[in-house]
Amino acid sequence: MPRVLICEPGRILLTALDYRMRKYGMEVVRAQTGEEALRRIHRNSVDLAVVNTRLPDFRILSFVHLIREDFRSDVPLILLSEVEEEMETVFNALEAGANDFLTIPFKPLELAMRIQLLLPVKAYDK
Amino acid sequence: MNTIENYQWTDLTYLSEICDGDRELMKTMLDMIVAEIPAEIEKMQDAAQQRDWKELFELAHKMKTTLAYVGNADMIATTKTLEMFARNLTALHEIPELMRSLAQAASKTMVELKRRAQNIG
């Protein structure tokens, strides 16, 4: 079962995504801060990470840089951006190594589909 | 007997969408929202009273996200205005009145949300 990290500061959206992704056959690891998410990614304990661009403790660009440059991790990253988020922020994060993004509001099925497209094949063998 | 419920203060279209129509999840989410909104408004009132505009801005931003699930246009508009005033440090004298109006709208909305949660469960 693929293990997906969802880093979302909002408890309500986090609960909904956790519930729905488990229904779609994923194991979900929850985080509400960038630090919690980084700890998981650094330990190589997740197959993919879904991260809100508005983290309480990190700018998203620094967060992506840390993962790609400092940790040298190639874990697939999907960003969740809010409607009013500047597209430049998302664009810069994609340039820095994030793989995809979705704008809130979105349907959970859409997220599940993006996750499946990006998950490494080995994640399904676990 | 068919009962047609009229809901004046809430529109759960987005909540239903994010739950993919799953009633069990919708009930859980509504219970969380009903618990969260009054507590967050209280924090906003404290921040406004202490003139802690940075805190008020952050709380209003968070509240706006929560309100998107509830679909109350008046509350969303008031919260957006509070967020803007607190961020830009403009029209700060209007904040107490906006907070009163938000709290009043919230009390009606909470009654309706509780009714909706009961109807789902």
gemmi code that builds the backbone of each chain (N, CA, C; Angstrom):
import gemmi

chains = {
    "A": [
        ("MET", (0.855, -1.201, 0.000), (0.000, 0.000, 0.000), (0.889, 1.250, 0.000)),
        ("PRO", (0.699, 2.165, -0.951), (1.553, 3.362, -0.974), (1.318, 4.248, 0.249)),
        ("ARG", (2.417, 4.816, 0.764), (2.307, 5.673, 1.945), (2.448, 7.134, 1.514)),
        ("VAL", (1.381, 7.891, 1.730), (1.335, 9.275, 1.258), (1.292, 10.235, 2.438)),
        ("LEU", (2.182, 11.202, 2.417), (2.180, 12.239, 3.452), (1.267, 13.371, 3.002)),
        ("ILE", (0.357, 13.793, 3.871), (-0.450, 14.984, 3.570), (-0.117, 16.028, 4.615)),
        ("CYS", (0.449, 17.137, 4.162), (0.805, 18.230, 5.063), (-0.149, 19.394, 4.793)),
        ("GLU", (-1.128, 19.556, 5.663), (-2.173, 20.561, 5.478), (-2.451, 21.198, 6.839)),
        ("PRO", (-2.216, 22.516, 6.978), (-2.419, 23.147, 8.285), (-3.885, 23.141, 8.744)),
        ("GLY", (-4.820, 23.144, 7.810), (-6.249, 23.178, 8.184), (-6.743, 21.781, 8.570)),
        ("ARG", (-7.204, 21.664, 9.832), (-7.594, 20.363, 10.368), (-8.764, 19.763, 9.579)),
        ("ILE", (-9.657, 20.615, 9.097), (-10.864, 20.112, 8.435), (-10.515, 19.493, 7.082)),
        ("LEU", (-9.752, 20.224, 6.276), (-9.359, 19.684, 4.962), (-8.463, 18.455, 5.145)),
        ("LEU", (-7.580, 18.515, 6.140), (-6.682, 17.382, 6.402), (-7.492, 16.116, 6.720)),
        ("THR", (-8.525, 16.282, 7.539), (-9.369, 15.131, 7.908), (-10.052, 14.551, 6.670)),
        ("ALA", (-10.583, 15.440, 5.829), (-11.292, 14.973, 4.625), (-10.342, 14.246, 3.683)),
        ("LEU", (-9.161, 14.816, 3.481), (-8.216, 14.190, 2.538), (-7.700, 12.864, 3.091)),
        ("ASP", (-7.424, 12.832, 4.376), (-6.969, 11.597, 5.025), (-8.007, 10.490, 4.785)),
        ("TYR", (-9.252, 10.815, 5.098), (-10.348, 9.843, 4.976), (-10.502, 9.365, 3.528)),
        ("ARG", (-10.519, 10.331, 2.601), (-10.756, 9.950, 1.198), (-9.575, 9.162, 0.615)),
        ("MET", (-8.350, 9.579, 0.910), (-7.195, 8.882, 0.325), (-7.103, 7.459, 0.872)),
        ("ARG", (-7.491, 7.260, 2.135), (-7.507, 5.898, 2.672), (-8.544, 5.057, 1.940)),
        ("LYS", (-9.674, 5.696, 1.605), (-10.704, 4.974, 0.831), (-10.176, 4.581, -0.545)),
        ("TYR", (-9.269, 5.404, -1.078), (-8.682, 5.098, -2.396), (-7.485, 4.141, -2.266)),
        ("GLY", (-7.297, 3.551, -1.098), (-6.300, 2.498, -0.937), (-4.899, 2.973, -0.601)),
        ("MET", (-4.790, 4.146, 0.015), (-3.459, 4.637, 0.397), (-3.333, 4.655, 1.916)),
        ("GLU", (-2.098, 4.545, 2.378), (-1.851, 4.756, 3.798), (-1.486, 6.231, 3.947)),
        ("VAL", (-2.132, 6.918, 4.858), (-1.905, 8.361, 4.966), (-1.125, 8.707, 6.236)),
        ("VAL", (-0.113, 9.537, 6.049), (0.642, 10.079, 7.178), (0.276, 11.557, 7.237)),
        ("ARG", (-0.181, 12.023, 8.395), (-0.658, 13.408, 8.497), (0.391, 14.328, 9.101)),
        ("ALA", (0.429, 15.571, 8.594), (1.290, 16.598, 9.202), (0.582, 17.940, 9.067)),
        ("GLN", (0.771, 18.816, 10.052), (0.156, 20.146, 9.962), (1.204, 21.254, 9.858)),
        ("THR", (2.479, 20.880, 10.007), (3.542, 21.881, 9.866), (4.608, 21.357, 8.906)),
        ("GLY", (5.393, 22.299, 8.378), (6.475, 21.922, 7.479), (7.514, 21.072, 8.193)),
        ("GLU", (7.768, 21.389, 9.463), (8.783, 20.656, 10.213), (8.415, 19.180, 10.350)),
        ("GLU", (7.141, 18.923, 10.684), (6.683, 17.528, 10.802), (6.860, 16.812, 9.466)),
        ("ALA", (6.500, 17.506, 8.387), (6.580, 16.898, 7.057), (8.034, 16.600, 6.690)),
        ("LEU", (8.915, 17.549, 6.976), (10.331, 17.362, 6.640), (10.928, 16.170, 7.381)),
        ("ARG", (10.521, 16.006, 8.643), (11.024, 14.889, 9.442), (10.682, 13.560, 8.758)),
        ("ARG", (9.449, 13.454, 8.285), (8.996, 12.226, 7.616), (9.748, 11.996, 6.311)),
        ("ILE", (9.906, 13.086, 5.547), (10.556, 12.956, 4.239), (12.032, 12.606, 4.432)),
        ("HIS", (12.643, 13.233, 5.430), (14.068, 12.997, 5.689), (14.333, 11.538, 6.060)),
        ("ARG", (13.352, 10.945, 6.754), (13.496, 9.542, 7.163), (13.151, 8.583, 6.025)),
        ("ASN", (12.828, 9.141, 4.856), (12.429, 8.311, 3.708), (11.230, 7.435, 4.020)),
        ("SER", (10.335, 7.935, 4.864), (9.242, 7.053, 5.297), (7.962, 7.229, 4.484)),
        ("VAL", (8.005, 8.068, 3.449), (6.797, 8.212, 2.623), (7.137, 8.064, 1.137)),
        ("ASP", (6.136, 7.650, 0.342), (6.347, 7.461, -1.102), (6.051, 8.732, -1.891)),
        ("LEU", (5.257, 9.622, -1.303), (4.872, 10.853, -1.995), (4.375, 11.843, -0.945)),
        ("ALA", (4.534, 13.141, -1.227), (4.051, 14.149, -0.269), (3.125, 15.145, -0.956)),
        ("VAL", (2.015, 15.439, -0.278), (1.067, 16.457, -0.726), (1.167, 17.585, 0.292)),
        ("VAL", (1.511, 18.787, -0.173), (1.843, 19.855, 0.784), (1.146, 21.161, 0.418)),
        ("ASN", (0.473, 21.757, 1.389), (-0.138, 23.067, 1.186), (0.973, 24.113, 1.030)),
        ("THR", (0.798, 25.042, 0.094), (1.847, 26.054, -0.123), (1.927, 27.065, 1.029)),
        ("ARG", (0.864, 27.108, 1.853), (0.894, 28.051, 2.989), (1.134, 27.283, 4.281)),
        ("LEU", (2.398, 27.052, 4.552), (2.755, 26.347, 5.777), (2.955, 27.368, 6.894)),
        ("PRO", (2.621, 26.994, 8.125), (2.767, 27.985, 9.202), (4.219, 28.314, 9.525)),
        ("ASP", (5.143, 27.400, 9.194), (6.525, 27.587, 9.639), (7.551, 27.661, 8.516)),
        ("PHE", (7.134, 27.548, 7.274), (8.083, 27.594, 6.154), (7.474, 28.313, 4.960)),
        ("ARG", (8.316, 28.991, 4.207), (7.883, 29.430, 2.882), (8.019, 28.218, 1.984)),
        ("ILE", (7.081, 28.046, 1.069), (7.052, 26.809, 0.288), (8.322, 26.641, -0.559)),
        ("LEU", (8.876, 27.760, -1.029), (10.079, 27.656, -1.854), (11.247, 27.097, -1.021)),
        ("SER", (11.410, 27.587, 0.197), (12.478, 27.066, 1.080), (12.237, 25.594, 1.379)),
        ("PHE", (10.976, 25.241, 1.570), (10.608, 23.854, 1.877), (11.044, 22.924, 0.732)),
        ("VAL", (10.734, 23.343, -0.504), (11.082, 22.503, -1.663), (12.611, 22.441, -1.827)),
        ("HIS", (13.278, 23.569, -1.625), (14.749, 23.590, -1.721), (15.373, 22.613, -0.728)),
        ("LEU", (14.853, 22.630, 0.501), (15.399, 21.734, 1.538), (15.287, 20.276, 1.104)),
        ("ILE", (14.144, 19.930, 0.548), (13.923, 18.528, 0.152), (14.825, 18.137, -1.013)),
        ("ARG", (14.869, 18.998, -2.026), (15.605, 18.622, -3.237), (17.122, 18.834, -3.102)),
        ("GLU", (17.513, 19.921, -2.436), (18.953, 20.227, -2.403), (19.634, 19.703, -1.144)),
        ("ASP", (19.045, 19.945, 0.018), (19.710, 19.515, 1.253), (19.524, 18.018, 1.495)),
        ("PHE", (18.291, 17.547, 1.367), (18.032, 16.127, 1.624), (18.374, 15.258, 0.413)),
        ("ARG", (18.509, 15.887, -0.755), (18.716, 15.131, -2.009), (17.627, 14.065, -2.193)),
        ("SER", (16.405, 14.431, -1.813), (15.298, 13.465, -1.917), (14.552, 13.698, -3.226)),
        ("ASP", (14.147, 12.594, -3.867), (13.357, 12.746, -5.096), (11.901, 12.343, -4.860)),
        ("VAL", (11.468, 12.402, -3.589), (10.080, 12.052, -3.291), (9.146, 12.961, -4.110)),
        ("PRO", (8.159, 12.372, -4.809), (7.255, 13.229, -5.590), (6.480, 14.197, -4.683)),
        ("LEU", (6.369, 15.438, -5.146), (5.717, 16.485, -4.342), (4.546, 17.090, -5.104)),
        ("ILE", (3.380, 17.059, -4.503), (2.212, 17.749, -5.095), (1.859, 18.911, -4.170)),
        ("LEU", (1.730, 20.096, -4.734), (1.403, 21.276, -3.924), (-0.097, 21.544, -3.962)),
        ("LEU", (-0.625, 21.997, -2.840), (-2.011, 22.459, -2.788), (-1.959, 23.963, -2.591)),
        ("SER", (-2.471, 24.698, -3.580), (-2.403, 26.155, -3.423), (-3.808, 26.719, -3.311)),
        ("GLU", (-3.910, 27.812, -2.556), (-5.222, 28.440, -2.394), (-5.464, 29.371, -3.576)),
        ("VAL", (-6.757, 29.671, -3.817), (-7.122, 30.459, -4.994), (-6.359, 31.774, -5.062)),
        ("GLU", (-6.201, 32.413, -3.873), (-5.578, 33.738, -3.904), (-4.048, 33.691, -3.885)),
        ("GLU", (-3.505, 32.468, -3.849), (-2.043, 32.351, -3.853), (-1.480, 32.890, -5.173)),
        ("GLU", (-0.381, 33.627, -5.078), (0.224, 34.150, -6.296), (0.770, 32.983, -7.119)),
        ("MET", (0.443, 32.990, -8.408), (0.886, 31.893, -9.269), (2.406, 31.830, -9.341)),
        ("GLU", (3.052, 32.988, -9.140), (4.505, 33.018, -9.201), (5.112, 32.131, -8.101)),
        ("THR", (4.458, 32.138, -6.938), (4.933, 31.304, -5.821), (4.892, 29.833, -6.226)),
        ("VAL", (3.786, 29.439, -6.828), (3.622, 28.042, -7.251), (4.631, 27.730, -8.363)),
        ("PHE", (4.747, 28.647, -9.303), (5.674, 28.451, -10.429), (7.109, 28.262, -9.920)),
        ("ASN", (7.531, 29.114, -8.987), (8.893, 29.013, -8.440), (9.111, 27.681, -7.729)),
        ("ALA", (8.075, 27.240, -7.004), (8.191, 25.956, -6.294), (8.279, 24.798, -7.291)),
        ("LEU", (7.570, 24.921, -8.403), (7.644, 23.869, -9.434), (9.035, 23.869, -10.076)),
        ("GLU", (9.557, 25.065, -10.295), (10.908, 25.177, -10.866), (11.957, 24.587, -9.922)),
        ("ALA", (11.680, 24.723, -8.625), (12.640, 24.230, -7.620), (12.545, 22.719, -7.443)),
        ("GLY", (11.531, 22.099, -8.059), (11.494, 20.636, -8.008), (10.183, 20.003, -7.589)),
        ("ALA", (9.161, 20.822, -7.243), (7.850, 20.218, -6.969), (7.323, 19.645, -8.287)),
        ("ASN", (6.528, 18.568, -8.217), (6.142, 17.877, -9.447), (4.810, 18.322, -10.036)),
        ("ASP", (3.891, 18.768, -9.172), (2.546, 19.077, -9.669), (1.863, 19.982, -8.655)),
        ("PHE", (0.716, 20.550, -9.039), (-0.048, 21.323, -8.062), (-1.538, 21.226, -8.352)),
        ("LEU", (-2.316, 21.477, -7.316), (-3.774, 21.550, -7.437), (-4.224, 22.808, -6.713)),
        ("THR", (-5.266, 23.446, -7.232), (-5.777, 24.632, -6.561), (-7.004, 24.248, -5.731)),
        ("ILE", (-7.000, 24.671, -4.475), (-8.146, 24.431, -3.585), (-9.267, 25.398, -4.007)),
        ("PRO", (-10.509, 25.013, -4.207), (-11.067, 23.686, -3.956), (-10.859, 22.715, -5.122)),
        ("PHE", (-10.671, 21.459, -4.781), (-10.550, 20.423, -5.805), (-11.297, 19.193, -5.308)),
        ("LYS", (-11.555, 18.269, -6.220), (-12.218, 17.037, -5.797), (-11.152, 16.038, -5.339)),
        ("PRO", (-11.393, 15.351, -4.228), (-10.403, 14.380, -3.740), (-10.016, 13.342, -4.799)),
        ("LEU", (-10.978, 12.986, -5.658), (-10.660, 12.008, -6.701), (-9.562, 12.543, -7.628)),
        ("GLU", (-9.615, 13.860, -7.874), (-8.598, 14.484, -8.730), (-7.219, 14.345, -8.076)),
        ("LEU", (-7.162, 14.552, -6.766), (-5.892, 14.396, -6.057), (-5.434, 12.936, -6.127)),
        ("ALA", (-6.358, 12.014, -5.906), (-6.005, 10.587, -5.942), (-5.417, 10.217, -7.308)),
        ("MET", (-6.000, 10.776, -8.366), (-5.505, 10.475, -9.711), (-4.100, 11.036, -9.919)),
        ("ARG", (-3.884, 12.269, -9.466), (-2.533, 12.865, -9.603), (-1.506, 12.064, -8.804)),
        ("ILE", (-1.919, 11.627, -7.620), (-1.005, 10.839, -6.782), (-0.621, 9.567, -7.527)),
        ("GLN", (-1.615, 8.893, -8.082), (-1.320, 7.623, -8.761), (-0.405, 7.817, -9.963)),
        ("LEU", (-0.547, 8.954, -10.633), (0.328, 9.215, -11.787), (1.780, 9.413, -11.356)),
        ("LEU", (1.965, 9.953, -10.161), (3.324, 10.282, -9.725), (3.985, 9.227, -8.847)),
        ("LEU", (3.187, 8.334, -8.303), (3.788, 7.350, -7.376), (4.755, 6.434, -8.099)),
        ("PRO", (5.908, 6.211, -7.478), (6.813, 5.241, -8.084), (6.182, 3.848, -8.065)),
        ("VAL", (6.428, 3.058, -9.081), (5.799, 1.737, -9.198), (6.083, 0.895, -7.952)),
        ("LYS", (7.279, 1.035, -7.385), (7.645, 0.202, -6.218), (6.724, 0.450, -5.017)),
        ("ALA", (6.089, 1.618, -4.986), (5.217, 1.920, -3.842), (4.046, 0.949, -3.768)),
        ("TYR", (3.657, 0.386, -4.907), (2.509, -0.522, -4.913), (2.915, -1.942, -4.498)),
        ("ASP", (4.226, -2.216, -4.482), (4.677, -3.575, -4.154), (4.751, -3.807, -2.653)),
        ("LYS", (4.587, -2.732, -1.864), (4.767, -2.877, -0.405), (3.639, -3.680, 0.203)),
    ],
    "B": [
        ("MET", (-42.939, 10.197, 5.019), (-43.294, 11.601, 4.729), (-42.050, 12.355, 4.229)),
        ("ASN", (-42.226, 13.073, 3.175), (-41.112, 13.873, 2.671), (-41.085, 15.238, 3.352)),
        ("THR", (-39.933, 15.594, 3.854), (-39.808, 16.915, 4.466), (-38.809, 17.727, 3.661)),
        ("ILE", (-39.250, 18.890, 3.218), (-38.312, 19.751, 2.496), (-37.744, 20.756, 3.488)),
        ("GLU", (-36.432, 20.662, 3.715), (-35.772, 21.558, 4.662), (-35.325, 22.812, 3.925)),
        ("ASN", (-35.605, 23.954, 4.520), (-35.096, 25.198, 3.952), (-33.877, 25.648, 4.735)),
        ("TYR", (-32.811, 25.847, 4.028), (-31.600, 26.305, 4.702), (-31.257, 27.696, 4.186)),
        ("GLN", (-31.306, 28.648, 5.126), (-31.172, 30.051, 4.740), (-29.719, 30.531, 4.852)),
        ("TRP", (-28.960, 29.935, 5.761), (-27.650, 30.494, 6.090), (-26.476, 29.669, 5.598)),
        ("THR", (-26.743, 28.483, 5.114), (-25.612, 27.621, 4.750), (-25.800, 26.984, 3.374)),
        ("ASP", (-24.694, 26.748, 2.727), (-24.702, 26.059, 1.433), (-23.544, 25.054, 1.478)),
        ("LEU", (-23.876, 23.784, 1.539), (-22.838, 22.771, 1.756), (-22.330, 22.141, 0.453)),
        ("THR", (-22.481, 22.855, -0.658), (-22.048, 22.308, -1.956), (-20.562, 21.933, -1.926)),
        ("TYR", (-19.744, 22.857, -1.422), (-18.294, 22.604, -1.422), (-17.942, 21.476, -0.458)),
        ("LEU", (-18.602, 21.482, 0.694), (-18.332, 20.422, 1.681), (-18.674, 19.056, 1.075)),
        ("SER", (-19.803, 19.006, 0.396), (-20.227, 17.749, -0.218), (-19.221, 17.322, -1.286)),
        ("GLU", (-18.703, 18.317, -1.994), (-17.732, 18.032, -3.065), (-16.436, 17.459, -2.476)),
        ("ILE", (-15.950, 18.101, -1.418), (-14.685, 17.665, -0.820), (-14.862, 16.287, -0.165)),
        ("CYS", (-16.103, 15.969, 0.246), (-16.372, 14.660, 0.864), (-16.762, 13.630, -0.197)),
        ("ASP", (-16.764, 14.001, -1.461), (-17.209, 13.124, -2.542), (-18.577, 12.515, -2.215)),
        ("GLY", (-19.431, 13.317, -1.579), (-20.786, 12.863, -1.263), (-20.878, 11.828, -0.142)),
        ("ASP", (-19.783, 11.545, 0.539), (-19.756, 10.550, 1.618), (-20.419, 11.136, 2.873)),
        ("ARG", (-21.594, 10.587, 3.239), (-22.387, 11.175, 4.323), (-21.705, 11.044, 5.689)),
        ("GLU", (-21.029, 9.927, 5.900), (-20.350, 9.719, 7.185), (-19.262, 10.783, 7.386)),
        ("LEU", (-18.496, 11.008, 6.288), (-17.446, 12.021, 6.366), (-18.054, 13.419, 6.533)),
        ("MET", (-19.163, 13.670, 5.820), (-19.813, 14.997, 5.930), (-20.252, 15.268, 7.358)),
        ("LYS", (-20.783, 14.250, 8.007), (-21.234, 14.391, 9.403), (-20.030, 14.708, 10.301)),
        ("THR", (-18.932, 13.972, 10.108), (-17.715, 14.218, 10.899), (-17.233, 15.645, 10.694)),
        ("MET", (-17.199, 16.063, 9.421), (-16.708, 17.406, 9.089), (-17.614, 18.478, 9.704)),
        ("LEU", (-18.939, 18.274, 9.601), (-19.867, 19.269, 10.164), (-19.680, 19.387, 11.674)),
        ("ASP", (-19.494, 18.252, 12.341), (-19.265, 18.294, 13.793), (-17.992, 19.076, 14.117)),
        ("MET", (-16.946, 18.874, 13.289), (-15.692, 19.608, 13.515), (-15.898, 21.102, 13.303)),
        ("ILE", (-16.640, 21.437, 12.240), (-16.862, 22.854, 11.905), (-17.678, 23.538, 13.001)),
        ("VAL", (-18.724, 22.843, 13.480), (-19.582, 23.413, 14.527), (-18.773, 23.667, 15.805)),
        ("ALA", (-17.795, 22.802, 16.068), (-16.961, 23.009, 17.253), (-15.930, 24.113, 17.012)),
        ("GLU", (-15.443, 24.189, 15.777), (-14.310, 25.079, 15.485), (-14.710, 26.555, 15.357)),
        ("ILE", (-15.827, 26.830, 14.680), (-16.150, 28.233, 14.371), (-16.330, 29.103, 15.628)),
        ("PRO", (-17.161, 28.705, 16.592), (-17.300, 29.588, 17.774), (-15.973, 29.786, 18.523)),
        ("ALA", (-15.169, 28.728, 18.603), (-13.879, 28.841, 19.305), (-12.953, 29.815, 18.569)),
        ("GLU", (-12.963, 29.760, 17.246), (-12.098, 30.649, 16.461), (-12.580, 32.099, 16.535)),
        ("ILE", (-13.908, 32.277, 16.573), (-14.442, 33.648, 16.686), (-14.025, 34.247, 18.031)),
        ("GLU", (-14.053, 33.425, 19.062), (-13.633, 33.908, 20.380), (-12.167, 34.374, 20.336)),
        ("LYS", (-11.334, 33.569, 19.658), (-9.912, 33.959, 19.540), (-9.780, 35.264, 18.764)),
        ("MET", (-10.608, 35.425, 17.703), (-10.557, 36.659, 16.909), (-10.972, 37.854, 17.761)),
        ("GLN", (-12.012, 37.644, 18.601), (-12.471, 38.735, 19.471), (-11.373, 39.141, 20.447)),
        ("ASP", (-10.681, 38.149, 20.990), (-9.568, 38.447, 21.914), (-8.474, 39.241, 21.201)),
        ("ALA", (-8.129, 38.785, 19.989), (-7.073, 39.467, 19.227), (-7.481, 40.907, 18.913)),
        ("ALA", (-8.771, 41.104, 18.538), (-9.254, 42.458, 18.215), (-9.202, 43.345, 19.459)),
        ("GLN", (-9.623, 42.775, 20.595), (-9.614, 43.559, 21.835), (-8.200, 43.968, 22.231)),
        ("GLN", (-7.269, 43.058, 21.997), (-5.870, 43.356, 22.349), (-5.146, 44.112, 21.241)),
        ("ARG", (-5.865, 44.439, 20.197), (-5.311, 45.145, 19.033), (-4.082, 44.408, 18.481)),
        ("ASP", (-4.162, 43.096, 18.513), (-3.092, 42.266, 17.953), (-3.482, 41.966, 16.498)),
        ("TRP", (-3.131, 42.883, 15.610), (-3.637, 42.820, 14.228), (-3.018, 41.671, 13.438)),
        ("LYS", (-1.789, 41.333, 13.757), (-1.148, 40.215, 13.047), (-1.893, 38.914, 13.359)),
        ("GLU", (-2.192, 38.743, 14.649), (-2.924, 37.543, 15.074), (-4.330, 37.537, 14.455)),
        ("LEU", (-4.958, 38.705, 14.444), (-6.315, 38.787, 13.877), (-6.283, 38.443, 12.391)),
        ("PHE", (-5.269, 38.953, 11.694), (-5.129, 38.640, 10.264), (-5.006, 37.128, 10.060)),
        ("GLU", (-4.157, 36.489, 10.864), (-3.949, 35.042, 10.683), (-5.212, 34.251, 11.015)),
        ("LEU", (-5.903, 34.668, 12.083), (-7.132, 33.963, 12.464), (-8.223, 34.164, 11.407)),
        ("ALA", (-8.299, 35.384, 10.862), (-9.317, 35.660, 9.837), (-9.028, 34.844, 8.579)),
        ("HIS", (-7.762, 34.720, 8.242), (-7.393, 33.919, 7.068), (-7.826, 32.464, 7.259)),
        ("LYS", (-7.558, 31.951, 8.452), (-7.921, 30.559, 8.753), (-9.452, 30.399, 8.752)),
        ("MET", (-10.118, 31.370, 9.341), (-11.593, 31.320, 9.417), (-12.211, 31.325, 8.018)),
        ("LYS", (-11.626, 32.122, 7.132), (-12.140, 32.214, 5.753), (-12.126, 30.823, 5.103)),
        ("THR", (-11.054, 30.083, 5.350), (-10.952, 28.730, 4.780), (-12.040, 27.832, 5.357)),
        ("THR", (-12.244, 27.921, 6.677), (-13.280, 27.086, 7.314), (-14.659, 27.453, 6.774)),
        ("LEU", (-14.890, 28.762, 6.602), (-16.210, 29.208, 6.151), (-16.535, 28.769, 4.727)),
        ("ALA", (-15.497, 28.480, 3.947), (-15.749, 28.020, 2.578), (-16.574, 26.729, 2.592)),
        ("TYR", (-16.413, 25.913, 3.655), (-17.177, 24.658, 3.754), (-18.634, 24.920, 4.118)),
        ("VAL", (-18.872, 26.058, 4.789), (-20.207, 26.375, 5.299), (-21.041, 27.106, 4.250)),
        ("GLY", (-20.351, 27.870, 3.416), (-21.021, 28.564, 2.321), (-21.905, 29.717, 2.746)),
        ("ASN", (-21.560, 30.400, 3.833), (-22.329, 31.579, 4.232), (-21.639, 32.815, 3.665)),
        ("ALA", (-22.264, 33.396, 2.632), (-21.623, 34.487, 1.884), (-21.350, 35.709, 2.766)),
        ("ASP", (-22.292, 36.027, 3.675), (-22.117, 37.206, 4.538), (-20.908, 37.037, 5.461)),
        ("MET", (-20.829, 35.849, 6.054), (-19.706, 35.607, 6.968), (-18.372, 35.629, 6.223)),
        ("ILE", (-18.372, 35.074, 5.022), (-17.131, 35.062, 4.229), (-16.718, 36.503, 3.897)),
        ("ALA", (-17.706, 37.314, 3.474), (-17.397, 38.698, 3.098), (-16.868, 39.479, 4.303)),
        ("THR", (-17.514, 39.304, 5.461), (-17.073, 40.027, 6.665), (-15.656, 39.590, 7.053)),
        ("THR", (-15.418, 38.284, 6.973), (-14.094, 37.775, 7.358), (-13.011, 38.273, 6.412)),
        ("LYS", (-13.352, 38.333, 5.115), (-12.374, 38.852, 4.135), (-12.040, 40.307, 4.446)),
        ("THR", (-13.073, 41.088, 4.815), (-12.839, 42.498, 5.138), (-11.950, 42.614, 6.379)),
        ("LEU", (-12.255, 41.798, 7.396), (-11.433, 41.812, 8.619), (-9.986, 41.451, 8.294)),
        ("GLU", (-9.837, 40.437, 7.455), (-8.490, 39.990, 7.078), (-7.732, 41.131, 6.389)),
        ("MET", (-8.439, 41.815, 5.472), (-7.799, 42.897, 4.711), (-7.418, 44.070, 5.631)),
        ("PHE", (-8.373, 44.480, 6.501), (-8.097, 45.608, 7.398), (-6.935, 45.284, 8.339)),
        ("ALA", (-6.943, 44.047, 8.876), (-5.894, 43.669, 9.834), (-4.534, 43.545, 9.144)),
        ("ARG", (-4.542, 43.096, 7.898), (-3.269, 42.949, 7.174), (-2.703, 44.315, 6.797)),
        ("ASN", (-3.594, 45.195, 6.272), (-3.121, 46.494, 5.776), (-3.117, 47.582, 6.844)),
        ("LEU", (-3.605, 47.235, 8.041), (-3.722, 48.198, 9.148), (-4.518, 49.435, 8.725)),
        ("THR", (-5.631, 49.171, 8.034), (-6.504, 50.270, 7.619), (-7.883, 50.088, 8.250)),
        ("ALA", (-8.613, 51.192, 8.407), (-9.986, 51.191, 8.951), (-10.097, 50.347, 10.227)),
        ("LEU", (-9.122, 50.435, 11.083), (-9.107, 49.586, 12.281), (-10.276, 49.912, 13.214)),
        ("HIS", (-10.803, 51.167, 13.125), (-11.942, 51.543, 13.976), (-13.203, 50.752, 13.610)),
        ("GLU", (-13.227, 50.188, 12.406), (-14.423, 49.424, 11.986), (-14.387, 47.970, 12.469)),
        ("ILE", (-13.264, 47.561, 13.003), (-13.114, 46.138, 13.367), (-14.105, 45.688, 14.460)),
        ("PRO", (-14.322, 46.458, 15.530), (-15.285, 45.979, 16.542), (-16.680, 45.704, 15.955)),
        ("GLU", (-17.135, 46.602, 15.079), (-18.462, 46.418, 14.471), (-18.477, 45.182, 13.562)),
        ("LEU", (-17.411, 44.996, 12.814), (-17.322, 43.811, 11.941), (-17.311, 42.533, 12.783)),
        ("MET", (-16.631, 42.571, 13.913), (-16.586, 41.385, 14.784), (-17.971, 41.083, 15.348)),
        ("ARG", (-18.710, 42.143, 15.729), (-20.070, 41.944, 16.242), (-20.941, 41.295, 15.175)),
        ("SER", (-20.821, 41.833, 13.954), (-21.648, 41.317, 12.866), (-21.283, 39.858, 12.544)),
        ("LEU", (-19.989, 39.529, 12.625), (-19.549, 38.152, 12.374), (-20.114, 37.208, 13.436)),
        ("ALA", (-20.057, 37.647, 14.692), (-20.546, 36.793, 15.788), (-22.052, 36.566, 15.667)),
        ("GLN", (-22.784, 37.611, 15.273), (-24.249, 37.477, 15.118), (-24.579, 36.495, 14.003)),
        ("ALA", (-23.900, 36.671, 12.868), (-24.147, 35.765, 11.729), (-23.771, 34.334, 12.100)),
        ("ALA", (-22.707, 34.196, 12.888), (-22.243, 32.854, 13.267), (-23.273, 32.138, 14.125)),
        ("SER", (-23.941, 32.876, 15.034), (-24.874, 32.177, 15.928), (-26.042, 31.596, 15.115)),
        ("LYS", (-26.554, 32.337, 14.128), (-27.647, 31.800, 13.288), (-27.138, 30.612, 12.478)),
        ("THR", (-25.922, 30.776, 11.957), (-25.345, 29.730, 11.098), (-25.117, 28.438, 11.872)),
        ("MET", (-24.677, 28.575, 13.143), (-24.401, 27.382, 13.946), (-25.675, 26.583, 14.193)),
        ("VAL", (-26.781, 27.297, 14.448), (-28.067, 26.610, 14.683), (-28.419, 25.773, 13.451)),
        ("GLU", (-28.263, 26.394, 12.290), (-28.617, 25.688, 11.051), (-27.669, 24.517, 10.776)),
        ("LEU", (-26.393, 24.732, 11.042), (-25.416, 23.652, 10.798), (-25.677, 22.452, 11.695)),
        ("LYS", (-26.046, 22.719, 12.950), (-26.338, 21.614, 13.875), (-27.545, 20.828, 13.367)),
        ("ARG", (-28.535, 21.568, 12.850), (-29.735, 20.903, 12.311), (-29.345, 20.024, 11.122)),
        ("ARG", (-28.478, 20.558, 10.277), (-28.062, 19.805, 9.089), (-27.270, 18.565, 9.489)),
        ("ALA", (-26.415, 18.722, 10.515), (-25.618, 17.575, 10.974), (-26.541, 16.482, 11.506)),
        ("GLN", (-27.595, 16.902, 12.226), (-28.556, 15.913, 12.753), (-29.269, 15.202, 11.612)),
        ("ASN", (-29.615, 15.949, 10.593), (-30.339, 15.351, 9.464), (-29.484, 14.366, 8.686)),
        ("ILE", (-28.175, 14.601, 8.684), (-27.289, 13.660, 7.987), (-27.141, 12.389, 8.826)),
        ("GLY", (-26.994, 12.572, 10.137), (-26.665, 11.447, 11.022), (-27.824, 10.540, 11.322)),
    ],
}
model = gemmi.Model(1)
for chain_id, residues in chains.items():
    chain = gemmi.Chain(chain_id)
    for i, (resn, *xyz) in enumerate(residues, 1):
        res = gemmi.Residue()
        res.name, res.seqid = resn, gemmi.SeqId(i, " ")
        for name, pos in zip(("N", "CA", "C"), xyz):
            atom = gemmi.Atom()
            atom.name, atom.element = name, gemmi.Element(name[0])
            atom.pos, atom.b_iso = gemmi.Position(*pos), 0.0
            res.add_atom(atom)
        chain.add_residue(res)
    model.add_chain(chain)
structure = gemmi.Structure()
structure.add_model(model)
structure.setup_entities()
